Amino acid sequence: MKKGGFLRRELIFVASLFLGMAVVPASAKHSKSDANDKDARWVGTWASSPQLGDARSEPPAPGFTDSTLRQIVHVSIGGKQIRIRFSNAFGTTALTISSAHVAPAAGGSAIKPGSDRPLTFTGQISVIIPPGAPIYSDPLDFDLAPLSDLAVTIHLTGVPDGVTTHPGARATSYLQAGDLVSAADMPAAVRVDHWYFLNGVDVLAKHSAAAAVMLGDSITDGRNSTTNGNGRWPDDLARRLQAKKGTKDVAVLNEGIGGNRLLHDGLGPNALARLDRDVLAQSGARWLIVLEGINDLGTRAGGQERNEQAATVQDIIAAYEQIILRAHVHNIRVYGATIMPCEGSSYFNMDLEADRQSINNWIRTPGHFDVVIDLDAATRDPQKPSHLSAAADSGDHLHPADAGYRIMADAIDLKLFAK
């Protein structure tokens, strides 16, 4: 091996870790159709935003140590090869996964009989993930159908201080003591509606395939949608894309976090802080839809208790400009979604409404975002435009219900994803 070639690989590997990405070393065992195929590329088909676990997202008994965790995710596009990304983003010590398996989900904690496949990591069945790091599995030949449910099962031995989770999964995970990674079902498992350590699923897709990333708060995360119903608006958008011949290879990645804000941390890191990891580092990302800002406006009254500078209209606009600038550097088109109405919710006051209108006017002004997606117009009550429409409102006057999320997805022109 030439010394210069070795040095280049080492520099690429270190740089990828700095950017919040993971690279499978050249020595890893690849499947028959390699990712270096000029007619194929890795594209994310599912993702979730990592957060630091708190008391509300603690794992139930028996806990993680020497336990099996089976998690179900609903993918967007399909493929014949997959790789799985795990994250120890908020761990302050190492995370040890002694084994990991994948299989098509068959309802509840069951998997399709005879379909279970082990994952490897640089050819090994186990992996130790350093504090703060993500790790990809080796590529695996696996027939993943579009819009299907994938079961990812891991046996955990070393659990970090600081658990990386996604509390707003709206999907049930299954936890049971012992090593059950190959079990056809886990009927005795404890159920919990969170994801832990699981961060992404990529597929090897044709070269024209690409991903649309949704950066948002609880509205994008699917608050008040039906658990295990895949009724978030990004899910509905993925179904629409799959139904049209010209957009079947457009993946949808949901990077929503409940309570998220552009400028200050909340239940998760602020949008500016997480942009590199949750958007720019996603495999095959070509488009970004930004639906953020209502929490910046709605939490201003309590910000003084946290020593926060209250977000102004100008601050929020400046945050959008930073997102646009940083995404454009990576050749990602940025679509701005208008902030939806919220009168009747605990957030609402006339100052918030005036600022929401000012921000939406800026979003709609040409020359800022590449495209405007007017979700305000799609979801508001025509007679009372500061309210969500009855068809969209879940009842809390802030979040849509399943039908409202469909209204949002239906308002998006699929021509925006033409390649």
WOCOR-V15671 format. One record per residue. N is the residue number from 1. RES is the residue in one small letter. SS is DSSP state (helix for helix, strand for strand, loop for the rest). PHI is phi as a letter, one per 20 degrees, with the letter a starting at -180 (NA if undefined). PSI is psi as a letter, one per 40 degrees, with the letter a starting at -180 (* if undefined). Layout:
n:N res:RES ss:SS phi:PHI psi:PSI
n:N res:RES ss:SS phi:PHI psi:PSI
This chain:
n:1 res:m ss:loop phi:NA psi:h
n:2 res:k ss:loop phi:f psi:i
n:3 res:k ss:helix phi:g psi:d
n:4 res:g ss:helix phi:f psi:d
n:5 res:g ss:helix phi:f psi:d
n:6 res:f ss:helix phi:f psi:d
n:7 res:l ss:helix phi:f psi:d
n:8 res:r ss:helix phi:f psi:d
n:9 res:r ss:helix phi:f psi:d
n:10 res:e ss:helix phi:f psi:d
n:11 res:l ss:helix phi:f psi:d
n:12 res:i ss:helix phi:f psi:d
n:13 res:f ss:helix phi:f psi:d
n:14 res:v ss:helix phi:f psi:d
n:15 res:a ss:helix phi:f psi:d
n:16 res:s ss:helix phi:f psi:d
n:17 res:l ss:helix phi:f psi:d
n:18 res:f ss:helix phi:f psi:d
n:19 res:l ss:loop phi:e psi:e
n:20 res:g ss:loop phi:n psi:f
n:21 res:m ss:loop phi:d psi:i
n:22 res:a ss:loop phi:c psi:i
n:23 res:v ss:loop phi:d psi:h
n:24 res:v ss:loop phi:f psi:h
n:25 res:p ss:loop phi:g psi:i
n:26 res:a ss:loop phi:f psi:d
n:27 res:s ss:loop phi:f psi:e
n:28 res:a ss:loop phi:f psi:i
n:29 res:k ss:loop phi:f psi:h
n:30 res:h ss:loop phi:d psi:i
n:31 res:s ss:loop phi:f psi:i
n:32 res:k ss:loop phi:g psi:d
n:33 res:s ss:loop phi:e psi:h
n:34 res:d ss:loop phi:f psi:i
n:35 res:a ss:loop phi:f psi:e
n:36 res:n ss:loop phi:e psi:e
n:37 res:d ss:loop phi:g psi:h
n:38 res:k ss:loop phi:f psi:d
n:39 res:d ss:loop phi:e psi:e
n:40 res:a ss:strand phi:c psi:i
n:41 res:r ss:strand phi:b psi:i
n:42 res:w ss:strand phi:e psi:h
n:43 res:v ss:strand phi:c psi:h
n:44 res:g ss:strand phi:f psi:h
n:45 res:t ss:strand phi:d psi:e
n:46 res:w ss:strand phi:b psi:i
n:47 res:a ss:strand phi:b psi:i
n:48 res:s ss:loop phi:b psi:i
n:49 res:s ss:loop phi:e psi:h
n:50 res:p ss:loop phi:f psi:i
n:51 res:q ss:strand phi:c psi:i
n:52 res:l ss:strand phi:f psi:h
n:53 res:g ss:loop phi:f psi:i
n:54 res:d ss:loop phi:c psi:a
n:55 res:a ss:helix phi:f psi:d
n:56 res:r ss:helix phi:f psi:e
n:57 res:s ss:helix phi:d psi:e
n:58 res:e ss:loop phi:f psi:i
n:59 res:p ss:loop phi:f psi:i
n:60 res:p ss:loop phi:f psi:i
n:61 res:a ss:loop phi:g psi:h
n:62 res:p ss:loop phi:e psi:e
n:63 res:g ss:loop phi:m psi:a
n:64 res:f ss:loop phi:e psi:d
n:65 res:t ss:loop phi:f psi:h
n:66 res:d ss:loop phi:l psi:f
n:67 res:s ss:strand phi:c psi:i
n:68 res:t ss:strand phi:d psi:h
n:69 res:l ss:strand phi:c psi:h
n:70 res:r ss:strand phi:d psi:h
n:71 res:q ss:strand phi:c psi:i
n:72 res:i ss:strand phi:d psi:h
n:73 res:v ss:strand phi:c psi:i
n:74 res:h ss:strand phi:d psi:h
n:75 res:v ss:loop phi:e psi:i
n:76 res:s ss:loop phi:d psi:c
n:77 res:i ss:loop phi:e psi:i
n:78 res:g ss:loop phi:d psi:a
n:79 res:g ss:strand phi:a psi:i
n:80 res:k ss:strand phi:d psi:e
n:81 res:q ss:strand phi:c psi:i
n:82 res:i ss:strand phi:c psi:i
n:83 res:r ss:strand phi:b psi:i
n:84 res:i ss:strand phi:d psi:h
n:85 res:r ss:strand phi:d psi:h
n:86 res:f ss:strand phi:d psi:i
n:87 res:s ss:strand phi:c psi:h
n:88 res:n ss:loop phi:d psi:f
n:89 res:a ss:loop phi:g psi:d
n:90 res:f ss:loop phi:d psi:e
n:91 res:g ss:loop phi:f psi:h
n:92 res:t ss:loop phi:d psi:e
n:93 res:t ss:loop phi:c psi:i
n:94 res:a ss:loop phi:f psi:i
n:95 res:l ss:strand phi:d psi:h
n:96 res:t ss:strand phi:d psi:h
n:97 res:i ss:strand phi:d psi:h
n:98 res:s ss:strand phi:f psi:d
n:99 res:s ss:strand phi:a psi:i
n:100 res:a ss:strand phi:b psi:h
n:101 res:h ss:strand phi:c psi:i
n:102 res:v ss:strand phi:c psi:i
n:103 res:a ss:strand phi:a psi:i
n:104 res:p ss:strand phi:f psi:h
n:105 res:a ss:strand phi:f psi:i
n:106 res:a ss:loop phi:c psi:f
n:107 res:g ss:loop phi:o psi:h
n:108 res:g ss:loop phi:m psi:b
n:109 res:s ss:loop phi:e psi:e
n:110 res:a ss:loop phi:e psi:i
n:111 res:i ss:strand phi:d psi:i
n:112 res:k ss:loop phi:f psi:h
n:113 res:p ss:loop phi:g psi:h
n:114 res:g ss:loop phi:m psi:e
n:115 res:s ss:loop phi:d psi:e
n:116 res:d ss:loop phi:f psi:h
n:117 res:r ss:strand phi:c psi:h
n:118 res:p ss:strand phi:f psi:i
n:119 res:l ss:loop phi:e psi:i
n:120 res:t ss:loop phi:c psi:i
n:121 res:f ss:strand phi:c psi:h
n:122 res:t ss:loop phi:l psi:f
n:123 res:g ss:loop phi:n psi:e
n:124 res:q ss:strand phi:d psi:i
n:125 res:i ss:loop phi:e psi:e
n:126 res:s ss:loop phi:d psi:i
n:127 res:v ss:strand phi:b psi:i
n:128 res:i ss:strand phi:d psi:h
n:129 res:i ss:strand phi:d psi:h
n:130 res:p ss:loop phi:f psi:i
n:131 res:p ss:loop phi:g psi:h
n:132 res:g ss:loop phi:n psi:e
n:133 res:a ss:loop phi:d psi:i
n:134 res:p ss:strand phi:e psi:i
n:135 res:i ss:strand phi:b psi:h
n:136 res:y ss:strand phi:e psi:i
n:137 res:s ss:loop phi:f psi:i
n:138 res:d ss:loop phi:f psi:i
n:139 res:p ss:loop phi:g psi:i
n:140 res:l ss:strand phi:c psi:h
n:141 res:d ss:strand phi:f psi:h
n:142 res:f ss:strand phi:a psi:h
n:143 res:d ss:strand phi:e psi:g
n:144 res:l ss:strand phi:e psi:h
n:145 res:a ss:loop phi:f psi:i
n:146 res:p ss:loop phi:f psi:i
n:147 res:l ss:loop phi:l psi:f
n:148 res:s ss:loop phi:d psi:i
n:149 res:d ss:strand phi:d psi:h
n:150 res:l ss:strand phi:d psi:h
n:151 res:a ss:strand phi:e psi:h
n:152 res:v ss:strand phi:d psi:h
n:153 res:t ss:strand phi:d psi:h
n:154 res:i ss:strand phi:c psi:i
n:155 res:h ss:strand phi:d psi:h
n:156 res:l ss:strand phi:d psi:h
n:157 res:t ss:strand phi:d psi:d
n:158 res:g ss:strand phi:e psi:h
n:159 res:v ss:loop phi:d psi:h
n:160 res:p ss:loop phi:f psi:i
n:161 res:d ss:loop phi:f psi:h
n:162 res:g ss:loop phi:n psi:h
n:163 res:v ss:loop phi:e psi:h
n:164 res:t ss:strand phi:e psi:h
n:165 res:t ss:strand phi:b psi:i
n:166 res:h ss:strand phi:c psi:g
n:167 res:p ss:loop phi:f psi:d
n:168 res:g ss:loop phi:e psi:f
n:169 res:a ss:loop phi:f psi:d
n:170 res:r ss:loop phi:l psi:f
n:171 res:a ss:loop phi:b psi:i
n:172 res:t ss:loop phi:e psi:h
n:173 res:s ss:strand phi:d psi:i
n:174 res:y ss:strand phi:c psi:h
n:175 res:l ss:strand phi:c psi:h
n:176 res:q ss:strand phi:b psi:i
n:177 res:a ss:strand phi:f psi:i
n:178 res:g ss:loop phi:n psi:a
n:179 res:d ss:loop phi:d psi:h
n:180 res:l ss:loop phi:c psi:f
n:181 res:v ss:loop phi:f psi:d
n:182 res:s ss:loop phi:e psi:e
n:183 res:a ss:loop phi:f psi:h
n:184 res:a ss:loop phi:f psi:d
n:185 res:d ss:loop phi:b psi:i
n:186 res:m ss:loop phi:c psi:g
n:187 res:p ss:loop phi:f psi:d
n:188 res:a ss:loop phi:e psi:e
n:189 res:a ss:loop phi:f psi:i
n:190 res:v ss:strand phi:f psi:h
n:191 res:r ss:strand phi:e psi:i
n:192 res:v ss:strand phi:b psi:h
n:193 res:d ss:loop phi:e psi:f
n:194 res:h ss:loop phi:c psi:i
n:195 res:w ss:strand phi:d psi:i
n:196 res:y ss:strand phi:c psi:h
n:197 res:f ss:loop phi:m psi:e
n:198 res:l ss:strand phi:e psi:h
n:199 res:n ss:strand phi:c psi:d
n:200 res:g ss:strand phi:a psi:i
n:201 res:v ss:strand phi:c psi:h
n:202 res:d ss:strand phi:d psi:i
n:203 res:v ss:strand phi:c psi:i
n:204 res:l ss:strand phi:e psi:h
n:205 res:a ss:strand phi:d psi:i
n:206 res:k ss:strand phi:f psi:i
n:207 res:h ss:loop phi:f psi:d
n:208 res:s ss:loop phi:f psi:e
n:209 res:a ss:loop phi:f psi:i
n:210 res:a ss:strand phi:b psi:i
n:211 res:a ss:strand phi:d psi:i
n:212 res:a ss:strand phi:d psi:h
n:213 res:v ss:strand phi:d psi:h
n:214 res:m ss:strand phi:d psi:h
n:215 res:l ss:strand phi:d psi:h
n:216 res:g ss:strand phi:a psi:a
n:217 res:d ss:loop phi:d psi:a
n:218 res:s ss:helix phi:f psi:d
n:219 res:i ss:helix phi:f psi:d
n:220 res:t ss:helix phi:f psi:d
n:221 res:d ss:helix phi:f psi:e
n:222 res:g ss:loop phi:n psi:f
n:223 res:r ss:loop phi:g psi:h
n:224 res:n ss:loop phi:m psi:e
n:225 res:s ss:loop phi:e psi:i
n:226 res:t ss:loop phi:f psi:h
n:227 res:t ss:loop phi:g psi:h
n:228 res:n ss:loop phi:m psi:e
n:229 res:g ss:loop phi:e psi:e
n:230 res:n ss:loop phi:l psi:f
n:231 res:g ss:loop phi:d psi:e
n:232 res:r ss:loop phi:f psi:i
n:233 res:w ss:helix phi:f psi:d
n:234 res:p ss:helix phi:f psi:d
n:235 res:d ss:helix phi:f psi:d
n:236 res:d ss:helix phi:f psi:d
n:237 res:l ss:helix phi:f psi:d
n:238 res:a ss:helix phi:f psi:d
n:239 res:r ss:helix phi:f psi:d
n:240 res:r ss:helix phi:f psi:d
n:241 res:l ss:helix phi:f psi:d
n:242 res:q ss:helix phi:f psi:d
n:243 res:a ss:helix phi:f psi:e
n:244 res:k ss:loop phi:d psi:h
n:245 res:k ss:helix phi:g psi:d
n:246 res:g ss:helix phi:f psi:e
n:247 res:t ss:helix phi:c psi:e
n:248 res:k ss:loop phi:f psi:d
n:249 res:d ss:loop phi:d psi:f
n:250 res:v ss:strand phi:e psi:h
n:251 res:a ss:strand phi:e psi:i
n:252 res:v ss:strand phi:c psi:h
n:253 res:l ss:strand phi:d psi:h
n:254 res:n ss:strand phi:e psi:h
n:255 res:e ss:strand phi:d psi:f
n:256 res:g ss:strand phi:e psi:i
n:257 res:i ss:loop phi:c psi:h
n:258 res:g ss:loop phi:g psi:h
n:259 res:g ss:loop phi:m psi:e
n:260 res:n ss:loop phi:f psi:i
n:261 res:r ss:loop phi:c psi:i
n:262 res:l ss:loop phi:f psi:d
n:263 res:l ss:loop phi:d psi:d
n:264 res:h ss:loop phi:c psi:i
n:265 res:d ss:loop phi:f psi:i
n:266 res:g ss:loop phi:c psi:b
n:267 res:l ss:loop phi:f psi:e
n:268 res:g ss:loop phi:b psi:i
n:269 res:p ss:loop phi:f psi:i
n:270 res:n ss:loop phi:f psi:i
n:271 res:a ss:helix phi:f psi:d
n:272 res:l ss:helix phi:f psi:d
n:273 res:a ss:helix phi:f psi:d
n:274 res:r ss:helix phi:e psi:e
n:275 res:l ss:helix phi:f psi:d
n:276 res:d ss:helix phi:g psi:d
n:277 res:r ss:helix phi:f psi:d
n:278 res:d ss:helix phi:e psi:e
n:279 res:v ss:helix phi:c psi:c
n:280 res:l ss:helix phi:f psi:d
n:281 res:a ss:loop phi:e psi:e
n:282 res:q ss:loop phi:f psi:h
n:283 res:s ss:loop phi:f psi:h
n:284 res:g ss:loop phi:m psi:e
n:285 res:a ss:strand phi:f psi:h
n:286 res:r ss:strand phi:c psi:d
n:287 res:w ss:strand phi:c psi:i
n:288 res:l ss:strand phi:c psi:h
n:289 res:i ss:strand phi:d psi:h
n:290 res:v ss:strand phi:d psi:h
n:291 res:l ss:strand phi:c psi:g
n:292 res:e ss:loop phi:b psi:i
n:293 res:g ss:loop phi:p psi:d
n:294 res:i ss:helix phi:f psi:d
n:295 res:n ss:helix phi:f psi:d
n:296 res:d ss:helix phi:f psi:d
n:297 res:l ss:helix phi:f psi:d
n:298 res:g ss:helix phi:f psi:e
n:299 res:t ss:loop phi:d psi:e
n:300 res:r ss:helix phi:f psi:d
n:301 res:a ss:helix phi:f psi:d
n:302 res:g ss:helix phi:e psi:e
n:303 res:g ss:helix phi:f psi:d
n:304 res:q ss:helix phi:f psi:d
n:305 res:e ss:helix phi:f psi:d
n:306 res:r ss:helix phi:d psi:e
n:307 res:n ss:loop phi:l psi:f
n:308 res:e ss:loop phi:e psi:i
n:309 res:q ss:loop phi:f psi:h
n:310 res:a ss:loop phi:f psi:h
n:311 res:a ss:loop phi:f psi:h
n:312 res:t ss:loop phi:e psi:i
n:313 res:v ss:helix phi:g psi:d
n:314 res:q ss:helix phi:f psi:d
n:315 res:d ss:helix phi:f psi:d
n:316 res:i ss:helix phi:f psi:d
n:317 res:i ss:helix phi:f psi:d
n:318 res:a ss:helix phi:f psi:d
n:319 res:a ss:helix phi:f psi:d
n:320 res:y ss:helix phi:g psi:d
n:321 res:e ss:helix phi:f psi:d
n:322 res:q ss:helix phi:f psi:d
n:323 res:i ss:helix phi:f psi:d
n:324 res:i ss:helix phi:f psi:d
n:325 res:l ss:helix phi:g psi:d
n:326 res:r ss:helix phi:f psi:d
n:327 res:a ss:helix phi:f psi:d
n:328 res:h ss:helix phi:f psi:d
n:329 res:v ss:helix phi:g psi:d
n:330 res:h ss:loop phi:e psi:e
n:331 res:n ss:loop phi:l psi:f
n:332 res:i ss:loop phi:d psi:h
n:333 res:r ss:strand phi:f psi:h
n:334 res:v ss:strand phi:d psi:h
n:335 res:y ss:strand phi:d psi:h
n:336 res:g ss:strand phi:e psi:h
n:337 res:a ss:strand phi:e psi:h
n:338 res:t ss:loop phi:f psi:i
n:339 res:i ss:loop phi:f psi:h
n:340 res:m ss:loop phi:e psi:i
n:341 res:p ss:loop phi:f psi:i
n:342 res:c ss:loop phi:b psi:e
n:343 res:e ss:loop phi:f psi:h
n:344 res:g ss:loop phi:o psi:e
n:345 res:s ss:loop phi:e psi:i
n:346 res:s ss:loop phi:f psi:e
n:347 res:y ss:loop phi:f psi:d
n:348 res:f ss:loop phi:f psi:h
n:349 res:n ss:loop phi:b psi:i
n:350 res:m ss:helix phi:f psi:d
n:351 res:d ss:helix phi:f psi:d
n:352 res:l ss:helix phi:g psi:d
n:353 res:e ss:helix phi:f psi:d
n:354 res:a ss:helix phi:f psi:d
n:355 res:d ss:helix phi:f psi:d
n:356 res:r ss:helix phi:f psi:d
n:357 res:q ss:helix phi:f psi:d
n:358 res:s ss:helix phi:f psi:d
n:359 res:i ss:helix phi:f psi:d
n:360 res:n ss:helix phi:f psi:d
n:361 res:n ss:helix phi:f psi:d
n:362 res:w ss:helix phi:f psi:d
n:363 res:i ss:helix phi:g psi:d
n:364 res:r ss:helix phi:f psi:e
n:365 res:t ss:loop phi:f psi:h
n:366 res:p ss:loop phi:g psi:i
n:367 res:g ss:loop phi:n psi:e
n:368 res:h ss:loop phi:d psi:c
n:369 res:f ss:loop phi:f psi:i
n:370 res:d ss:loop phi:f psi:d
n:371 res:v ss:strand phi:b psi:i
n:372 res:v ss:strand phi:d psi:h
n:373 res:i ss:strand phi:d psi:h
n:374 res:d ss:loop phi:e psi:g
n:375 res:l ss:helix phi:f psi:d
n:376 res:d ss:helix phi:f psi:d
n:377 res:a ss:helix phi:f psi:d
n:378 res:a ss:helix phi:f psi:d
n:379 res:t ss:helix phi:d psi:e
n:380 res:r ss:strand phi:e psi:i
n:381 res:d ss:loop phi:f psi:h
n:382 res:p ss:loop phi:g psi:d
n:383 res:q ss:loop phi:e psi:d
n:384 res:k ss:loop phi:c psi:g
n:385 res:p ss:loop phi:f psi:e
n:386 res:s ss:loop phi:e psi:e
n:387 res:h ss:loop phi:d psi:i
n:388 res:l ss:strand phi:f psi:i
n:389 res:s ss:loop phi:f psi:i
n:390 res:a ss:loop phi:f psi:d
n:391 res:a ss:loop phi:f psi:d
n:392 res:a ss:loop phi:e psi:d
n:393 res:d ss:strand phi:f psi:h
n:394 res:s ss:loop phi:e psi:e
n:395 res:g ss:loop phi:o psi:e
n:396 res:d ss:loop phi:e psi:e
n:397 res:h ss:loop phi:m psi:e
n:398 res:l ss:loop phi:c psi:d
n:399 res:h ss:loop phi:d psi:i
n:400 res:p ss:strand phi:f psi:i
n:401 res:a ss:loop phi:e psi:a
n:402 res:d ss:helix phi:g psi:d
n:403 res:a ss:helix phi:f psi:d
n:404 res:g ss:helix phi:f psi:d
n:405 res:y ss:helix phi:f psi:d
n:406 res:r ss:helix phi:f psi:d
n:407 res:i ss:helix phi:g psi:d
n:408 res:m ss:helix phi:f psi:d
n:409 res:a ss:helix phi:f psi:d
n:410 res:d ss:helix phi:f psi:e
n:411 res:a ss:loop phi:e psi:e
n:412 res:i ss:loop phi:e psi:h
n:413 res:d ss:loop phi:f psi:h
n:414 res:l ss:helix phi:f psi:e
n:415 res:k ss:helix phi:f psi:e
n:416 res:l ss:helix phi:f psi:e
n:417 res:f ss:helix phi:d psi:f
n:418 res:a ss:loop phi:f psi:i
n:419 res:k ss:loop phi:d psi:*
